[in-house]
């Protein structure tokens, strides 16, 4: 394991690692809160693997590799990244690992579980699918990890978590890690954990000192031109742009492509294969911009992201902390830019209240030709309007994704209507003369079915 850690590039532990690793290695429960980009994942994966090493077995038999550590994450992308971390640190050990999440074929996951694994990384929904199909046995799990626990509960995973926890042995170690903790999360964590040690290496909802923040006020139509100008004028690569809605994310990426910016989008309506393809292209530096929703980018760990742009300000101020945590990671410098309209300023005030510091305001000079192109193509006028249509924050559950159809809700132009169709019906004179009034039947005025069907009623 030490060889793997050295190969990763660590020379000294980060604050969260220095505090958490010894406690986790002792087998005690932990609630850890740290800013994103501080090595939080290694703070629990390294000591977990250390604890499992005495039980490592080089046998090929699946029975020798039962699931002993279960790591739950809220999103597919985060599950995949935690899994890569586990694989990296366990490279030179006999320990096996696997990852299961929704949105992809379940067959290869079943095969991986059949071969056996000591460490299983999973999203709650897909894990329960495997449990119901009897593909996995959790009776020997000795360590449970809830990563990004605040987001997991925000997304409505509590019922699934309770079902999963009931399947685990009562005697187990529990670890709960997150970038931020609300009071509700602390209370819930104490109900899952046994006398946990609380570790908080930074003030709640604090932003990293390595991230420079600035906000530019502008009209909604100018936002896209601002993104193009910032990327092109600074020669930026690997910029993450956040949008509040899935439909807005997809639309913005398409428009940036037309503006000459290499861009892709990730959101819940995309297939897992497309999302992973976009992430790989972004990590490889093939994209200038990755447009993302909050949930799709949760846990995204890409070294060297120079800038994060809030195209839409988040409705939940805590999401701002998570967003700008994508840059300035591991001590590197970064920049967080917020674009806001006068109507969105109240969200910025909420953010400043949460982080207990003012975000400097600036004035962005956008070339006239970019503004003209933005207006000429309809701009992104839907940005703020789409934001008001409802928060996309609960996108992450596998069985809840794909509700946004992505269709354009603009109405087609109405055709003029002839005034004739507004006049009341008046029988023609010839028809009225030819049909004298018949005496009304004393029976009810209910229509006869035979008449409606074109038949005739026989006399009684």
C-alpha positions as CSV (number, residue, x, y, z in Angstrom):
1,X,0.0,0.0,0.0
2,X,2.8,2.4,0.7
3,X,4.1,1.8,-2.8
4,X,0.8,2.8,-4.2
5,X,0.6,5.9,-2.0
6,X,4.0,7.0,-3.2
7,X,3.1,6.4,-6.8
8,X,0.0,8.6,-6.3
9,X,2.2,11.5,-5.4
10,X,1.4,12.0,-1.8
11,X,4.4,13.1,0.3
12,X,2.5,14.3,3.4
13,X,-1.1,13.9,4.5
14,X,-3.7,16.7,4.1
15,X,-5.3,18.0,7.3
16,X,-8.4,15.7,7.0
17,X,-6.2,12.7,6.2
18,X,-3.9,13.4,9.2
19,X,-6.9,13.5,11.6
20,X,-9.1,10.8,10.1
21,X,-6.7,8.0,9.0
22,X,-5.4,7.1,12.6
23,X,-9.0,7.1,14.0
24,X,-10.4,5.0,11.1
25,X,-7.5,2.6,11.3
26,X,-8.3,2.0,15.0
27,X,-11.8,0.9,14.0
28,X,-13.7,3.8,15.5
29,X,-16.7,5.6,13.8
30,X,-16.0,9.0,12.2
31,X,-18.0,12.0,11.0
32,X,-15.7,14.0,8.9
33,X,-16.3,17.4,7.3
34,X,-13.7,19.0,5.0
35,X,-13.7,21.2,2.0
36,X,-13.7,19.5,-1.4
37,X,-10.3,18.9,-2.9
38,X,-8.6,18.2,0.4
39,X,-8.0,14.5,0.0
40,X,-11.2,13.4,1.7
41,X,-11.5,10.2,-0.4
42,X,-8.1,9.0,0.6
43,X,-8.9,9.8,4.2
44,X,-11.2,6.8,4.3
45,X,-10.0,4.5,1.5
46,X,-6.4,4.2,2.7
47,X,-7.3,3.2,6.3
48,X,-10.1,0.9,5.1
49,X,-7.7,-1.0,2.9
50,X,-5.2,-1.1,5.8
51,X,-7.8,-2.7,8.0
52,X,-8.7,-5.3,5.4
53,X,-5.2,-6.4,4.6
54,X,-5.1,-9.1,7.3
55,X,-8.1,-10.7,5.6
56,X,-6.6,-10.4,2.1
57,X,-6.5,-13.7,0.2
58,X,-4.9,-14.5,-3.1
59,X,-7.2,-17.4,-3.8
60,X,-9.3,-17.2,-7.0
61,X,-12.3,-18.6,-5.2
62,X,-15.1,-16.0,-4.9
63,X,-15.9,-17.4,-1.4
64,X,-12.5,-16.1,-0.2
65,X,-13.5,-12.5,-1.3
66,X,-16.7,-11.6,0.5
67,X,-17.9,-7.9,0.7
68,X,-16.3,-6.5,3.8
69,X,-16.4,-2.7,3.1
70,X,-19.4,-1.0,1.5
71,X,-19.0,2.6,0.2
72,X,-22.2,4.4,-0.8
73,X,-22.2,7.5,-2.9
74,X,-25.1,9.6,-4.3
75,X,-24.1,9.7,-8.0
76,X,-22.6,7.5,-10.7
77,X,-19.7,9.8,-11.4
78,X,-18.7,9.9,-7.7
79,X,-19.0,6.2,-7.4
80,X,-16.7,5.7,-10.3
81,X,-14.1,8.1,-9.0
82,X,-14.1,6.5,-5.5
83,X,-13.7,3.1,-7.1
84,X,-10.7,4.4,-9.1
85,X,-9.2,5.6,-5.9
86,X,-9.7,2.2,-4.2
87,X,-8.2,0.5,-7.2
88,X,-5.2,2.8,-7.2
89,X,-4.4,2.3,-3.5
90,X,-5.0,-1.5,-3.6
91,X,-3.0,-2.0,-6.8
92,X,-0.2,-4.0,-5.1
93,X,-2.5,-6.0,-2.8
94,X,-4.7,-9.1,-3.3
95,X,-7.8,-7.1,-2.3
96,X,-10.5,-7.0,-4.9
97,X,-13.0,-4.1,-5.5
98,X,-16.1,-3.5,-7.7
99,X,-18.4,-0.7,-8.5
100,X,-22.2,-0.8,-9.2
101,X,-24.4,2.1,-10.4
102,X,-27.4,2.7,-12.5
103,X,-27.7,3.8,-16.1
104,X,-25.5,1.0,-17.5
105,X,-26.0,-2.7,-18.3
106,X,-26.3,-4.7,-15.1
107,X,-24.7,-7.8,-16.7
108,X,-21.0,-6.9,-16.2
109,X,-21.7,-5.8,-12.7
110,X,-23.3,-9.2,-11.9
111,X,-20.2,-10.9,-13.2
112,X,-17.9,-8.6,-11.1
113,X,-19.9,-9.4,-8.0
114,X,-19.9,-13.1,-8.8
115,X,-16.1,-13.1,-8.8
116,X,-16.1,-11.6,-5.3
117,X,-14.8,-8.3,-3.9
118,X,-13.8,-7.1,-0.5
119,X,-14.6,-3.4,-1.3
120,X,-17.9,-2.5,-3.0
121,X,-18.6,1.0,-4.1
122,X,-22.3,1.6,-5.0
123,X,-25.1,4.0,-5.5
124,X,-28.1,3.0,-3.3
125,X,-30.6,2.3,-6.0
126,X,-28.5,-0.1,-8.1
127,X,-27.2,-1.8,-5.0
128,X,-30.8,-2.7,-4.0
129,X,-31.4,-4.0,-7.5
130,X,-28.5,-6.4,-7.0
131,X,-29.8,-7.3,-3.6
132,X,-33.2,-8.2,-5.0
133,X,-31.6,-10.3,-7.7
134,X,-29.5,-12.0,-5.1
135,X,-26.3,-11.0,-6.8
136,X,-24.6,-9.7,-3.6
137,X,-24.4,-10.8,0.0
138,X,-23.9,-8.1,2.6
139,X,-23.9,-10.3,5.7
140,X,-20.1,-9.9,6.2
141,X,-19.8,-6.1,5.8
142,X,-17.8,-4.7,8.6
143,X,-17.3,-1.2,7.4
144,X,-20.0,1.2,6.0
145,X,-19.1,4.5,4.4
146,X,-21.5,7.2,3.4
147,X,-19.7,9.6,1.1
148,X,-21.2,13.0,0.3
149,X,-23.8,12.2,2.9
150,X,-25.5,15.6,2.8
151,X,-26.2,15.3,-0.9
152,X,-27.3,11.7,-0.5
153,X,-30.0,12.7,2.0
154,X,-30.9,15.8,0.1
155,X,-31.6,13.6,-3.0
156,X,-34.1,11.5,-1.1
157,X,-32.0,8.4,-0.5
158,X,-33.0,8.0,3.2
159,X,-35.5,5.1,2.6
160,X,-33.0,3.3,0.5
161,X,-30.2,3.8,3.1
162,X,-32.4,2.5,5.8
163,X,-33.2,-0.7,3.7
164,X,-29.5,-1.2,3.1
165,X,-28.5,-0.7,6.7
166,X,-31.0,-3.3,7.8
167,X,-29.1,-5.8,5.7
168,X,-25.8,-5.2,7.4
169,X,-24.5,-6.8,10.6
170,X,-25.2,-4.6,13.6
171,X,-21.6,-4.8,14.7
172,X,-19.8,-2.6,12.1
173,X,-17.7,0.5,11.7
174,X,-19.5,3.5,10.3
175,X,-17.9,6.5,8.5
176,X,-19.7,9.5,7.3
177,X,-17.9,12.0,5.1
178,X,-19.0,15.2,3.4
179,X,-17.9,18.6,2.3
180,X,-20.4,20.2,4.5
181,X,-22.7,19.1,7.4
182,X,-26.0,20.6,8.3
183,X,-27.4,20.1,11.8
184,X,-29.9,17.6,10.3
185,X,-27.1,15.6,8.8
186,X,-25.2,15.5,12.1
187,X,-28.3,14.3,13.9
188,X,-28.9,11.6,11.3
189,X,-25.3,10.6,11.3
190,X,-25.4,10.0,15.1
191,X,-28.3,7.7,14.5
192,X,-26.3,5.6,12.0
193,X,-23.0,5.7,13.8
194,X,-21.8,4.5,17.2
195,X,-20.3,7.4,19.3
196,X,-18.6,8.9,16.3
197,X,-15.5,11.1,16.5
198,X,-16.3,14.4,14.8
199,X,-13.6,15.8,12.6
200,X,-14.0,19.2,11.0
201,X,-10.8,20.6,9.5
202,X,-12.5,23.8,8.2
203,X,-15.3,26.1,9.1
204,X,-18.7,24.9,7.9
205,X,-19.5,26.1,4.4
206,X,-16.1,27.9,4.1
207,X,-14.6,28.3,0.7
208,X,-10.9,27.6,-0.1
209,X,-8.5,30.5,0.2
210,X,-6.9,29.4,-3.0
211,X,-10.0,30.2,-5.0
212,X,-10.5,33.8,-6.2
213,X,-14.2,34.8,-6.5
214,X,-15.8,37.5,-8.6
215,X,-19.4,38.2,-9.7
216,X,-20.5,40.0,-12.9
217,X,-24.0,41.4,-13.3
218,X,-25.5,41.4,-16.8
219,X,-28.6,40.6,-18.7
220,X,-29.6,37.0,-19.3
221,X,-29.0,37.4,-23.1
222,X,-25.4,38.4,-22.4
223,X,-24.4,35.4,-20.3
224,X,-23.5,33.1,-23.2
225,X,-21.4,35.8,-24.8
226,X,-19.6,36.3,-21.5
227,X,-18.7,32.6,-21.3
228,X,-17.3,32.7,-24.9
229,X,-15.4,35.8,-24.1
230,X,-13.9,34.5,-20.9
231,X,-12.8,31.2,-22.4
232,X,-11.4,32.6,-25.7
233,X,-9.8,35.8,-24.3
234,X,-7.9,33.9,-21.6
235,X,-7.2,30.7,-23.6
236,X,-8.9,28.6,-20.9
237,X,-9.2,24.8,-21.0
238,X,-11.2,22.5,-18.8
239,X,-13.6,25.1,-17.5
240,X,-16.7,23.8,-15.7
241,X,-19.9,25.9,-16.3
242,X,-22.8,25.2,-14.0
243,X,-26.5,25.5,-15.1
244,X,-29.5,24.8,-12.9
245,X,-31.5,22.7,-15.3
246,X,-30.9,19.7,-17.5
247,X,-32.5,21.3,-20.5
248,X,-30.6,24.5,-20.0
249,X,-27.3,22.5,-19.7
250,X,-27.8,20.7,-23.0
251,X,-28.9,23.9,-24.8
252,X,-26.0,25.9,-23.6
253,X,-23.4,23.3,-24.7
254,X,-24.9,23.2,-28.2
255,X,-24.9,27.0,-28.4
256,X,-21.3,27.2,-27.2
257,X,-20.3,24.7,-29.9
258,X,-21.9,26.9,-32.5
259,X,-19.9,29.8,-31.1
260,X,-16.6,28.0,-31.7
261,X,-16.1,26.7,-28.1
262,X,-15.4,23.0,-27.7
263,X,-18.1,22.1,-25.2
264,X,-20.0,19.1,-23.9
265,X,-22.7,18.6,-21.3
266,X,-23.4,16.1,-18.5
267,X,-26.8,15.8,-16.9
268,X,-29.3,13.2,-15.8
269,X,-31.0,12.7,-19.2
270,X,-27.8,11.6,-20.8
271,X,-26.9,7.9,-20.9
272,X,-24.1,6.8,-18.6
273,X,-21.9,5.9,-21.6
274,X,-22.3,9.5,-23.0
275,X,-21.6,11.0,-19.6
276,X,-18.5,8.9,-19.1
277,X,-17.3,9.8,-22.6
278,X,-17.8,13.5,-21.9
279,X,-15.9,13.2,-18.6
280,X,-13.0,11.4,-20.2
281,X,-12.7,14.0,-23.0
282,X,-12.8,16.7,-20.3
283,X,-10.1,15.0,-18.2
284,X,-7.9,14.5,-21.4
285,X,-8.1,18.3,-22.1
286,X,-10.0,17.8,-25.3
287,X,-12.8,20.1,-24.2
288,X,-12.7,23.8,-23.3
289,X,-16.0,23.8,-21.4
290,X,-18.0,21.1,-19.6
291,X,-21.5,22.3,-18.9
292,X,-22.9,20.5,-15.9
293,X,-25.8,20.3,-13.4
294,X,-25.0,20.2,-9.7
295,X,-25.6,16.5,-9.3
296,X,-23.9,15.3,-12.4
297,X,-20.7,17.2,-11.4
298,X,-20.9,16.1,-7.7
299,X,-17.5,14.6,-6.7
300,X,-15.9,15.5,-10.1
301,X,-12.2,15.4,-9.4
302,X,-10.1,16.8,-12.2
303,X,-6.7,18.1,-11.4
304,X,-5.9,21.6,-12.7
305,X,-9.4,23.0,-13.4
306,X,-8.5,26.7,-13.7
307,X,-11.9,28.2,-13.5
308,X,-15.5,27.5,-12.6
309,X,-18.3,29.6,-14.0
310,X,-21.8,29.8,-12.4
311,X,-23.9,30.5,-15.4
312,X,-26.9,30.2,-13.2
313,X,-26.6,31.0,-9.5
314,X,-27.7,28.0,-7.4
315,X,-30.9,28.2,-5.4
316,X,-29.3,26.4,-2.5
317,X,-26.4,28.5,-1.3
318,X,-24.5,25.4,-0.1
319,X,-24.3,24.2,-3.7
320,X,-22.2,27.2,-4.4
321,X,-19.5,25.9,-2.0
322,X,-19.6,22.5,-3.8
323,X,-19.4,24.1,-7.2
324,X,-16.4,26.3,-6.6
325,X,-14.7,23.4,-4.9
326,X,-14.1,21.9,-8.3
327,X,-11.2,24.4,-8.7
328,X,-8.4,25.4,-6.4
329,X,-8.0,21.7,-5.4
330,X,-5.1,20.3,-3.3
331,X,-3.5,23.7,-2.8
332,X,-3.7,24.9,-6.5
333,X,-5.0,28.3,-7.4
334,X,-8.4,28.7,-9.1
335,X,-11.0,31.2,-10.0
336,X,-14.8,31.1,-9.4
337,X,-16.9,33.4,-11.6
338,X,-20.6,34.1,-11.1
339,X,-22.8,35.6,-13.8
340,X,-26.0,37.0,-12.4
341,X,-29.0,39.1,-13.5
342,X,-30.6,41.7,-11.3
343,X,-33.3,39.1,-10.5
344,X,-30.7,36.6,-9.3
345,X,-28.9,39.0,-7.0
346,X,-30.9,37.7,-4.0
347,X,-29.3,34.3,-4.5
348,X,-25.8,35.9,-4.4
349,X,-26.8,37.7,-1.1
350,X,-27.8,34.3,0.3
351,X,-24.4,32.9,-0.7
352,X,-22.5,35.7,0.9
353,X,-24.5,35.2,4.1
354,X,-23.6,31.5,4.1
355,X,-19.9,31.8,3.4
356,X,-19.6,34.9,5.7
357,X,-17.7,37.0,3.1
358,X,-18.6,39.3,0.3
359,X,-18.1,38.2,-3.3
360,X,-16.4,41.1,-5.1
361,X,-18.4,42.6,-8.0
362,X,-16.7,43.4,-11.3
363,X,-17.6,44.8,-14.7
364,X,-17.0,42.6,-17.7
365,X,-16.5,44.2,-21.1
366,X,-17.9,41.9,-23.7
367,X,-17.1,42.5,-27.4
368,X,-20.0,43.9,-29.3
369,X,-19.8,41.2,-32.0
370,X,-20.2,38.5,-29.4
371,X,-23.2,40.2,-27.9
372,X,-24.7,40.6,-31.4
373,X,-24.2,36.9,-32.1
374,X,-25.7,36.0,-28.8
375,X,-28.8,38.1,-29.4
376,X,-29.0,37.1,-33.0
377,X,-29.4,33.4,-32.1
378,X,-31.9,34.0,-29.4
379,X,-29.3,34.1,-26.7
380,X,-30.0,32.0,-23.7
381,X,-33.0,33.9,-22.6
382,X,-34.4,30.7,-21.1
383,X,-31.7,30.6,-18.5
384,X,-33.3,32.4,-15.7
385,X,-36.8,31.4,-16.8
386,X,-35.8,27.7,-16.8
387,X,-34.3,28.2,-13.3
388,X,-37.7,29.3,-12.0
389,X,-39.4,26.2,-13.4
390,X,-38.2,24.1,-10.5
391,X,-35.0,22.9,-9.1
392,X,-33.1,20.1,-10.8
393,X,-31.3,19.2,-7.5
394,X,-33.1,15.8,-7.0
395,X,-31.9,14.6,-10.3
396,X,-29.5,12.1,-8.9
397,X,-31.7,9.1,-8.1
398,X,-31.5,6.5,-10.8
399,X,-35.2,5.9,-10.9
400,X,-36.0,9.6,-10.9
401,X,-33.8,10.7,-13.8
402,X,-35.1,11.6,-17.2
403,X,-38.2,13.5,-16.3
404,X,-37.2,16.5,-18.4
405,X,-38.1,15.8,-22.0
406,X,-35.9,18.5,-23.4
407,X,-38.5,19.7,-25.8
408,X,-39.0,23.4,-26.6
409,X,-42.1,24.7,-24.8
410,X,-42.6,27.7,-27.0
411,X,-46.0,27.8,-28.6
412,X,-46.4,27.7,-32.4
413,X,-47.8,30.9,-33.9
414,X,-51.6,30.9,-33.9
415,X,-53.5,31.1,-37.3
416,X,-56.2,33.8,-37.6
417,X,-59.7,32.5,-36.9
418,X,-62.7,33.4,-39.1
419,X,-65.4,35.3,-37.1
420,X,-67.9,32.9,-38.6
421,X,-66.9,30.3,-36.1
422,X,-67.8,32.6,-33.2
423,X,-71.5,33.0,-34.4
424,X,-74.3,30.9,-32.8
425,X,-75.8,28.2,-34.8
426,X,-78.9,29.2,-36.8
427,X,-80.9,26.6,-38.8
428,X,-81.3,27.2,-42.5
429,X,-84.7,28.5,-43.5
430,X,-85.4,25.6,-45.9
431,X,-84.8,23.1,-43.2
432,X,-87.0,24.9,-40.7
433,X,-89.9,25.1,-43.1
434,X,-89.6,21.4,-44.2
435,X,-89.7,20.1,-40.6
436,X,-92.8,21.3,-38.6
437,X,-92.6,21.2,-34.9
438,X,-93.4,17.7,-33.6
439,X,-95.2,17.3,-30.2
440,X,-92.7,16.6,-27.4
441,X,-92.7,13.2,-25.9
442,X,-93.5,13.1,-22.2
443,X,-90.5,10.9,-21.8
444,X,-87.1,12.2,-20.8
445,X,-85.1,14.1,-23.3
446,X,-82.3,11.5,-23.3
447,X,-80.8,10.7,-26.6
448,X,-81.4,7.2,-28.0
449,X,-78.3,5.2,-28.6
450,X,-79.7,3.9,-31.9
451,X,-80.0,7.4,-33.3
452,X,-76.3,8.1,-32.4
453,X,-75.3,4.9,-34.2
454,X,-77.2,5.8,-37.3
455,X,-80.0,3.2,-36.8
456,X,-83.7,3.7,-36.2
457,X,-85.9,2.6,-33.3
458,X,-88.7,0.2,-34.0
459,X,-92.2,1.2,-32.8
460,X,-93.4,-0.6,-29.7
